[in-house]
Amino acid sequence: MFMIIKQISIFIENKMGRLSAVTKILKDNNIDIRALSIADTKDFGILRIIVNDPDKACEALKSADCTVTLTEVIAIGINDEPGGLAEATDILQLNSISIEYMYAFISKTDNMAYVILRVNDNDRAIEILSKNSVKLLTSDEIYNM
């Protein structure tokens, strides 16, 4: 489905230079990061990224012995104003769709904020959000931002 976005999760040791090494691999392969999130513990972190060419990025990272997984997520556009996110999360909650995690970024060209969501049921979330006039972004829109 074209509304599904490929997110790359990279397991990285929480050591000086590891994040730099990963971003250099992406740079060397002409991969542009569109959004990112890092969750860490004392010993390791998980770098979640949306890039312009996820398949190429995965191949390059795996070739460099990085531990990489692809996860299907969705992306929504919300009004960049107080309550914009609440409207979307309320719709999901009212329809018993669980949000596992999310991260956001703001567009430079319009008054929209964009949110990457990992939910327990992508297809149902897409259907419900569409019916409630929440802007869903296609993979092409995200990858080409």
C-alpha positions as CSV (number, residue, x, y, z in Angstrom):
1,M,0.0,0.0,0.0
2,F,1.4,3.4,-0.9
3,M,0.5,4.9,2.5
4,I,3.0,2.6,4.2
5,I,6.4,4.2,4.9
6,K,9.6,2.1,5.3
7,Q,11.4,3.1,8.5
8,I,14.9,1.8,9.1
9,S,15.9,0.8,12.6
10,I,19.6,0.5,13.3
11,F,21.0,-1.0,16.5
12,I,24.0,0.9,17.5
13,E,26.4,0.7,20.5
14,N,26.3,3.6,22.8
15,K,30.0,4.5,22.0
16,M,31.7,7.6,20.8
17,G,31.6,7.8,17.0
18,R,29.0,5.1,16.3
19,L,26.3,7.6,15.2
20,S,28.9,9.4,13.1
21,A,29.9,6.1,11.4
22,V,26.3,5.4,10.5
23,T,25.6,8.8,9.1
24,K,28.8,8.7,7.1
25,I,27.7,5.4,5.5
26,L,24.4,7.2,4.5
27,K,26.4,10.2,3.2
28,D,28.8,8.1,1.2
29,N,25.8,6.4,-0.5
30,N,24.0,9.6,-1.2
31,I,21.1,8.8,1.2
32,D,19.2,11.8,2.6
33,I,17.6,11.5,6.1
34,R,14.1,12.8,6.2
35,A,13.3,12.2,9.8
36,L,15.0,10.5,12.8
37,S,14.6,9.4,16.3
38,I,17.1,7.9,18.8
39,A,16.2,5.9,21.8
40,D,19.1,4.9,24.0
41,T,20.1,3.1,27.1
42,K,23.5,3.0,28.8
43,D,24.9,0.4,26.4
44,F,23.1,0.7,23.1
45,G,20.7,2.8,21.1
46,I,18.1,2.3,18.4
47,L,18.3,4.9,15.6
48,R,15.1,5.1,13.7
49,I,15.2,6.9,10.4
50,I,13.1,7.7,7.3
51,V,15.3,8.2,4.3
52,N,14.8,9.0,0.6
53,D,15.9,5.5,-0.5
54,P,15.2,3.0,2.2
55,D,16.2,-0.1,0.2
56,K,19.5,1.3,-0.8
57,A,20.2,2.6,2.7
58,C,19.5,-0.9,4.2
59,E,21.8,-2.5,1.7
60,A,24.6,0.0,2.5
61,L,24.2,-0.4,6.2
62,K,24.1,-4.2,6.1
63,S,27.2,-4.2,3.9
64,A,28.9,-2.2,6.7
65,D,27.9,-4.9,9.3
66,C,25.2,-2.8,10.9
67,T,22.2,-4.5,12.5
68,V,19.3,-3.1,10.5
69,T,15.5,-3.9,10.3
70,L,12.8,-2.4,8.2
71,T,9.5,-1.5,9.9
72,E,6.3,-0.3,8.3
73,V,5.0,2.9,9.7
74,I,2.5,5.6,8.6
75,A,3.0,9.3,8.3
76,I,0.4,12.0,8.9
77,G,0.3,15.7,8.4
78,I,-1.3,17.8,11.1
79,N,-1.9,21.5,11.6
80,D,1.1,23.0,13.3
81,E,-0.9,24.6,16.1
82,P,-2.0,23.7,19.6
83,G,-4.2,20.6,19.5
84,G,-3.2,19.5,16.1
85,L,-1.7,16.2,17.3
86,A,-4.5,15.7,19.9
87,E,-7.1,15.5,17.1
88,A,-5.3,12.6,15.4
89,T,-4.4,10.7,18.6
90,D,-8.0,11.0,19.8
91,I,-9.3,9.5,16.6
92,L,-6.9,6.5,17.0
93,Q,-7.7,6.1,20.7
94,L,-11.5,6.2,20.0
95,N,-11.0,3.4,17.5
96,S,-8.8,1.2,19.8
97,I,-5.6,1.7,17.8
98,S,-2.6,1.6,19.9
99,I,0.4,3.9,19.2
100,E,3.6,2.1,19.9
101,Y,5.8,5.2,19.3
102,M,5.9,8.3,17.3
103,Y,8.2,11.2,16.3
104,A,7.6,14.4,14.5
105,F,9.2,17.0,12.2
106,I,8.1,20.3,10.9
107,S,8.1,21.3,7.2
108,K,10.1,24.3,6.1
109,T,7.5,25.3,3.5
110,D,4.1,25.2,5.1
111,N,2.3,25.3,8.4
112,M,2.2,21.5,8.8
113,A,3.9,19.3,11.2
114,Y,4.5,15.7,10.1
115,V,4.3,12.7,12.5
116,I,5.6,9.2,11.9
117,L,3.5,6.7,13.8
118,R,4.1,3.1,14.6
119,V,0.7,1.6,15.4
120,N,-0.6,-1.9,16.1
121,D,-2.7,-1.9,12.9
122,N,-1.5,0.2,10.0
123,D,-4.3,-0.7,7.5
124,R,-7.0,0.1,10.0
125,A,-5.3,3.3,11.2
126,I,-5.0,4.4,7.5
127,E,-8.7,3.7,6.9
128,I,-9.9,5.5,10.1
129,L,-7.6,8.5,9.7
130,S,-8.7,8.9,6.1
131,K,-12.4,8.8,7.0
132,N,-11.7,11.5,9.6
133,S,-9.9,13.8,7.1
134,V,-6.5,13.4,8.7
135,K,-3.9,14.0,5.9
136,L,-2.0,10.8,5.3
137,L,1.3,11.1,3.4
138,T,2.4,8.7,0.8
139,S,5.9,7.1,0.8
140,D,6.8,9.3,-2.2
141,E,5.8,12.5,-0.4
142,I,8.0,11.5,2.6
143,Y,10.9,10.2,0.7
144,N,11.0,13.3,-1.6
145,M,10.6,16.0,1.1
